Amino acid sequence: MPNYYRISDPNDVRDLGEQMAAWTAAGNPKANDWAVQPAAPSADAVWTDGAWIVPPLPTFTADEWVDAQGFAGKRPTTLLYLKLKLDAAQLTSAKLAAVQGWLDAMIVAGVTAPDEKRSDYPAAPYSFEEASAEALSVLAG
């Protein structure tokens, strides 16, 4: 059932679905005092003054995004070490390969535009913990 808001007071949002249907069927002029609140465009949208407002997304540099995804500090180096160990043993880890591909793309983004702040970088395909655990499991064989 949709929520309705009072046209004279957009902050008065009520669930009037059944009442509106009855008013509309009876031709009651009170139905003209209300409008349907449209569905939210996203989970973080806020209903304000009769419209959905979507707050701006936070922006990151490529380096900040890598850190925010849980790959700060020595974690990329650790994954590279694990990849070298797998390569030497002629083994592979799908999760590690996916994360390494993502890290490679993020390195390129960081080198080509180090100060550019964006909100649309891709998420890491797996966490550090998932990728390193699978790599260690493959190495342990």
HELIX and SHEET records of a PDB file:
HELIX    1   1 GLY A   17  ALA A   26  1                                  10    
HELIX    2   2 PRO A   29  ASP A   33  5                                   5    
HELIX    3   3 ALA A   62  ALA A   68  1                                   7    
HELIX    4   4 ARG A   75  ALA A   88  1                                  14    
HELIX    5   5 ALA A   94  THR A  112  1                                  19    
HELIX    6   6 PHE A  128  ALA A  140  1                                  13    
SHEET    1   A 3 ASP A   9  ARG A  14  0                                        
SHEET    2   A 3 TYR A   4  ARG A   6 -1                                        
SHEET    3   A 3 TRP A  34  VAL A  36 -1                                        
SHEET    1   B 2 VAL A  46  THR A  48  0                                        
SHEET    2   B 2 ALA A  51  ILE A  53 -1                                        
END                                                                             
